[in-house]
Amino acid sequence: YVRLAFAVAAHLEPEILIVDEVLAVGDAAFQKKCLGKMGDVTQNGRTVLFVSHNMIAVQGLCNRAIWLNEGQFVKDGSPGEVVSSYLQTSYSTLTQKVWRDYHTAPGNDEIRLHSACVRPLDGSLSDSITVQTPFVIEFKYWNLKPNAYLNINLQLYNEQGIIVFEAGPIHEPIWRPLPVGLFQDACHVPGHLLNNGMHRVSLQAVTNRENLVFKQDDILVFEVEDTTDLRAGWYGKWVGAVRPILEWDRALIEEGNDEYASGSSKNLFRINPGY
């Protein structure tokens, strides 16, 4: 239905073409046709009004963006500026938590939390995190037991509730007893690892390598934003819990001749020693 509706609307040559989430359906070939047709419309001096929650498509296709909230105007400007403001307003409330009094902070008689935050490695809490951004997940906590063999780790969940990874300070040669005091642990996450979308952090505290003494679910919730880089014009959902950039190699094994291109079954290949 969407394919048919878009085909009809695009070929009517309207002065204003209103497109609502058309890129949310269809395969890459269909999206490419849609993008090509919208480009043709704008080149002919007509207007395309693109309505979407797909932030990467808005930034890649539009030269102006308007943010509406429940039918009310919020912001008008360049796509990058408007999208950044929208995401920060919508998803920044759980990027930091602070408990200044350990008597009322989450925990027990062994450990209590002081604060938790997630931020870009070289940025502040107000800066956005994209699929390319290295970032840090930091925890401050009070150890309340002298000589405690205490360690904390985290579990990162994506918006589908899938555990993307579990991490802890595995490079510690041995577990060392900790004095009573305030500690800070930081987990460094490289760029080009996570996929875009909402992510949740759960914290666990363990003693003597195996005894779970404290757990706090959803201690942080943050958004990993998409970017227009490295997409080659594709604006659909990039599936998967992670989205690493992996090394690829390509080599020509045999070069086909003209008969190969036309589908002939004889004399398909010739060797090119100079390749």
Disulfide bonds with the S-S distance in Angstrom:
none
